[in-house]
């Protein structure tokens, strides 16, 4: 399984989750876990996804998610799970 951590942060607006999840679904990326909160008007979401069957490679997935974030006015960041885990062990 190829897992990645996706974080989405920005001002809350209608459709953030729908837009991100639609892109992931269209790219055959499976959402394994999702958590989201809204604090004082700021949206924060963290997702764990499996991109094993993705129709795009990881770098393309990452750049498309960043572009989608710019389009909807949020910051989207995607990291491979092993990198995320190693960074947080230090």
WOLIN-V55566 format. One record per run of one state. SS is the DSSP state (2 for helix, 1 for strand, 0 for the rest). FROM is the first residue (numbers start at 1). TO is the last residue. If there is no record, write none. Layout:
BEGIN
SS/FROM/TO
SS/FROM/TO
END
This chain:
BEGIN
0/1/2
1/3/11
0/12/15
2/16/26
0/27/29
1/30/39
0/40/41
1/42/50
0/51/57
2/58/72
0/73/73
1/74/80
2/81/89
0/90/90
END
